[in-house]
Amino acid sequence: MDVKNRKIEKRFGFSHIPITHPNFVEQLEDGIIDSVLHLIGLGYVTTSSCEGHKTTPFITLDKKTTNTNITKYFNNFFVACEVEKDFIIIKGNRNLFLSNSFLCKKIYNAVIKLPINT
């Protein structure tokens, strides 16, 4: 979904509207919403998310506001956390041919173990 003139326009697969948008929570997908809201509650800044459709579920974080030591809290078998050039991405391991709902649950299990973002 894109934000244009403070309105949300549908996009297939993932969202990237700002937390400050009045419809932020409503546009999060059911499979990934708990993880996104938990991250925000811990002080992480999410920039996009997807419960997985043709790809694996993922959540991207703002690299400028996230300690890159976050990667040590993730089990790389089901869930990986990778530091990219401009962002940090938490994602399920699609190479295992697991369902997206299973991977969303694994992402949540990893996210709930994270410390407060300082």
Buried (B, 14 or more C-beta within 10 A) or exposed (E): BEBEEEEBEEEEEBBBBEEEBEBBEEBBBEBBBBBBBBBBEBEBBBBBBBBBEEEBBBBBBEBEEBEEEBBEBBEEEBBBBEBEEEBBBBBBBBEEEBEBEBBBBBBBEBBEEBEEBE
